[in-house]
Amino acid sequence: MTTAPARIRRDFPGISTRAWEHPADRTALVGLRQLSGFDTLLRTLSGLLQERQHRLMYLATAVRVDERQFKNLHQLRADAVKILDAQRTPEMFVLQQPDANAFTIGMDRPFIVVTTGLLDLLDHEELRFVVGHELGHALSGHAVYRTMLMHLMRIADGIGWMPVGGWAVRAIVAALMEWSRKSELSGDRAGLLVGQDVEASVRVHMKLAGGSRVDEMSHAAFLTQADDYDRAGDLRDGVLKLLNLELASHPFSVLRAAELRRWIASGEYNRVLDGQYPRREQDKDARISEEIKHAARSYKESFDQSEDPLIRTVRNLGRDVGATVTTVGQEVGETLSKLGKRLRGDSDDKRNE
């Protein structure tokens, strides 16, 4: 592994998770946090899901990260906790598994699991991004809702044959999947804030898409793929993109890299680096109505800027429908006016007879 670059990373004292949460993700989180009795429900659910049993399983089958085991990861976690000013350091485990993966689970005390496949794939700075990503999940409470989503998917599989209930649960699962994909974008932003290395953050997604041969890949070309994906094909391709995403819990690697690029281009990343970010002490003042506006604005901007053939057609159809409705309205109005004049004329003729 390469050593960390000789530079100072900025810390963010008192930073709120809202600083890195995607608007659509943040709206759901603020709404759930303000829901009366939700904390009690989560504690009950935690007991039903045997969270302690999950932790004991990893304690028995994986390697717990500390100053004696996987010291490199231990230091990366300590750096991430310091930078994001986390009030608690989550446990971390390394699991022997060839697939490159990392995830955060647990409700009362979330913990992070990193696979050996991921350790073999990424260098030091890329791992820093991943650790920051997972810490962002833990601080935002994403593990809670992921667990709920997991069980809803099991329910959907169990009652999928029911014509009404199956479709209802499927709709809920699809909505939660959309939230899950947005929460991954939030995690990527947290990872970038921890690593403060744009190149490394993109390399992570390049390696997840194409493996370790990053010397045979191009940062610029990889991001160009996202633009090509957005505008490629016709209406059929637009529909196929939706079908591919429907039950995906994570956005595709190429698109995640492009989303990070958009976040940086928006200026939000640099504002956080300059110390202009929401503080935890302000979280109690967050209003769901404002978060909904932010989410709606984010979706509208993505919709307006997208070159996807399906979305472009919907946009054009919206304009055409508006013009058509206006034209039809005028024609109907003129026809009724002519009909009215004709009826009045007929009536006058009859009276004259």
N, C-alpha and C positions, 0 to 999 in steps of 0.2 A: 504494500500500500504506500501511496505517496504521503509525504508529511503535509501538515496544514500550511497554507501560505502565510508568510510573515506579514500579517496585517491585523489591525484591530477591528473587531466587530462591535457594532453599536448595541447597547442594551436598551430595553424599553420598560423602564420602571412603571409599575401600575397599569400596564397595557391591558385593555379589554379584549376579549376574544372577538368582539365586533370589528376590530381593526383588520382581521384577516378573513372573516367569514363572508362568503359570497352572499349577495343580497337575498337570493332565493332561499339559501340555507339559513341565513340569519332571521328571516321572517318567521320560518317554522320554529326556530329555537326560541325566539322571543315570545311567540304565542304560547308555546308549550310551557315555558318557564313561568308565565303569568297565569296559567290555568290553575284555578283553586283546587287544592287536593292532589295535584299531579305528583308532588314529591312522595306522598303517602302511597299512591298507586305504584310508583317506581320501586319503592322499598318492598312492597308486597310482591311485585313481579320479580325483583331480585331474589327473594326467598324462594319463589316457585321455580326459578331457573337454576337454582343451586350454584350461585356464583362462587361460593367457597370451594365447591367441588371442582370447578374449572381451574381455579388457582392451584389447588392441591395436585391436580393432574399435571400441570406444567412444572410444578415444583418437583414432581417425581420423575418426569420424562424429558425435561429440557434442562438447560444450564442457566442458572440465574446470574445476571450480569452484576458485578461489583468490582471493587478495586483489585480483586485477586483473579477474577475470571472475566475474560474479554474486556480487559482494561481499556482498550481503545474505545469500545462502545460506552463504557462507563464514563469516560471523559467527555465524549460527545453528548451524552445525556446531561451531564452536569453543565456543560456549556449552554445547551438548549434551555434548560431550566432557568439558568441565570439570565439569558437574553430575553426570554418571554416572561420573566419574573413570576414563574409558577410557584404557588404556595406549597405544593407538595410534589415530591419526586416519585413518579410512577415506577413500579417494578418493571424490569425488563428481562426477557428470557430469550435464549437462542435455541432454536429447534432444528434438529437434524432433518432436513427436507430439501430435495434437489430443486424444487420450484422456487423461483425468486419471489419472495412475498414478505410483507410485514403487515401487522394488523394490531388493533387495540380493542380489547374486550374488557367487560366488567362494568358494574354500575356504581357501587359505593366506592370502590378503589380500582379504577381501570389500570390495566397493566399492558405492556407492549410485548409483542412476540415478533422476533426477526428470524427468518430462516437462514440456514447455512448457504442455500442457493443464492440468496441476496448478498450475503457477505462475500461470496466468491465472485460475484458479478461486479460489484461497485467498488470504487476507490474511496479514500478517506473523506474527501469533500462531498462526494455523492451520498455517502452514508450519513453525513451531517444533515443533508437535505431531508433524507428519509426519517431520521430521528426527529427532526423538527416537525415534519409532516405528522408523524404519529403523536407527538406531544400536543400538537394543535388539535388533533382528534380528541385526545384525552381531556384537554382543557375545555373544549367546546361541548363535551358531553355526547359526542356522536356515538360512542359505543352503546349507549342506552338505546338509542333509536334503531341502531343496526340490529340489536338483539330483538327488538320488537318486530322489525321487518323480517328477520329470519323466521320467527314463529308464524307471522302472517303468511309467509310463503308456504309453510307447511300446511297451514289451514287451507290455503288456496288449492294446493295439490289434493287435499282430502275431499274438498267439496266442489272441485272443478267440474264435476259432471252435473251439478245442479244448475239449471238454466238461468235462474235469477241470482241466487246466492253466489254462484261461481263468478258471474260477471261483476257483481258488486265488489267481491273481495279482490278480483283481478284489477278493478279500477283503483282500489285503495293501494294495492301493491305497486301498480304502475306509478301512482303519484309518489309513493315513498321511494321508489327507484329513482325517480327524477330528483327528489331531495337528496338521495344517497350520492348520485353523480355530482350534484352541486357541492355536497359536503367534501368530496374528494378535491374539488377545486379550492375549497377553503383550506384543506390540509396542505395543498401545494403552496398556497400563499404563506402559510405558517412556516413551511420548510424553507422557503426563500428568505423569509425574515430572519430565520435562525442562521442559515448559511451565508446569506448576503453575497451569493456567487451565482449570477445568472447562468453562466456557462455550465456550471456543475448541475444546476437544476434541470436544464434541457438535456444534458447527457444522461441523466437518470431515465428520462422517458425514451431517449434514443436506444439505450441498452435494453430497456424493458420491451421495446419493439423489435430490435434487431440483434440483441445479444452483445457480447463483450467486444466485438471487433469495431470499436468506435473509431479507430484510425481509418477504417474504410467507409465511414459515414461523414456527412457534412451537416453541420449545424444549420446553415442557411437552407440547404436543400431539404432537410427534414421539416423545417417550418413551412417551406413552400408546398410540401405535400398537403398540409392542412388547408391551404388556399385552393389547391387543386381539388381536394375532397369536397370542399364547400360548393364549388361551382360546377363540378363534374356531372355529366349525364343529363338525363331528361327527367320527366315526372316519375317514371318507374324507379329511377335511382333514388329520388327523393323519398318515395314510399319505402323502399328497401332500407334506407338509412334509419328510418323510424322503427322498422321491424327489428333491425339489428340491435337497436338500443333499448327496445321495450323492456326487457328483463335483465339488462346489464346494470350491475351495481356501480361500475366504474366507467368513466368516460374513456375513450380510446386514447392511447399514449400520444399519438400525433396531435390530437385535438387538445389534450391537456397542456402540452408544450405551447401551443398557439394561444391558449387561454391565459397562460402566464405572461406571454408577450403582450397581450391586450391589457392585462392589469398593469404592467409596467408602463405601457404607452399612455394609459389613462392618467398617470401622474400620482396615483394613490400610493404606490410602493415608495416613491421618493418622499412623499409627504410623511409617511410613517418614519422613514429613516431620519427625517428632519425633526422628529419629535411631535408632529401634528397627528395625534391618534387619540381615539376615545379611551378614557380611563375606566377602570373597574368601578370606581366610586360613582361613576355616572350611569352604570348599568340599570340602576333602579328607576332612572328617569326615561329609559328607552320606551317608546310607544309603538305598539304593534301597527297602528295606522301609518306611522312614518316608515316603518320597515316594509310594509306592503307597497308603499309608493316607490321606495328604492328598488324593490324586486320588480315591480311593474316596469319601471324605467329601464332596468337592466334587460329584461326580456324584450322590451320594445326596441332598444338599441340593437340587440342581437338580431331581431327580426328585420329591422330596417337595413342593417348592414349586410345581411346574409346574401350570398350569391347562389344558394341552393336552388335548383330548378323548381322544386315543389313550393318552397317559401316564396320565390320570386313570382310564381304563377298566382299564389294566393294574394300576394300584394297587388299584382296587376288586376286580378279578379275583383279585389276590393274596390280599386279605383273604377274599373269597368262597371261593376255593379252599381256604384254610386252614380256614375254618369247615366247608366241605363235606367235606374230608378227615376232620376230627374227627367230623362227624356220620356219615359213611359208616363210619368205623372203629368207632364205637359200635354202629351197626346191624349191621355184620358180626359184631362180637363177640357181640351179643345173639342173632343168628341162629345162630351156631355153638354158643353156649351152649344154646339151645333144642334144636338138633339133637342135641347131645350128650346132653341129658337124655332126649330122645325115644328115641335109640338105646339108652341104658342101660335105659330103661323097656321097650322091646321085648325086650331081652336078658333082663331079669328075668322077663317074661311067658313067654318060651320055656322058661326053666329051671323055671318053676312048672308048665308043662304036662308 
